[in-house]
Amino acid sequence: MVVIAAFKSSRPEYKGAIKWFGAAQQRGTVLVLTAVQVVICAVWLSTASPTPHKNTHYIRSIIVYECAIGSVAGFSLLLGYIGLLAAVSFFLAFLARNLPDSFNEAKF
């Protein structure tokens, strides 16, 4: 996000954009997004956590242990949030595809 904002700030309509991407804002974004995931996991695990389940219906002579998800809604919410983060990352990579070829973030 910072690299995209730095290159876009040269345009007149994006002049104030770079002030929103300082070091404190970057750390805050990471902490907030991680905290949201931790809260979703904590609520899901505290309300209806996954448990081992004995499946004797598959093969009668063998007991197969399976993971019972617990709350399908909690699991779906967690996967949906991870999917949202992946979609945002993909979108930012899509925006960064037009950066100059001379820019190399790993150069220094």
Secondary structure by P-SEA (a helix, b strand, c coil): caaaaaaaccccccccccccccaaaaaaaaaaaaaaaaaaaaaaaacccbbbbbbccccccbbbbbbccccaaaaaaaaaaaaaaaaaaaaaaaaacccccccccccc
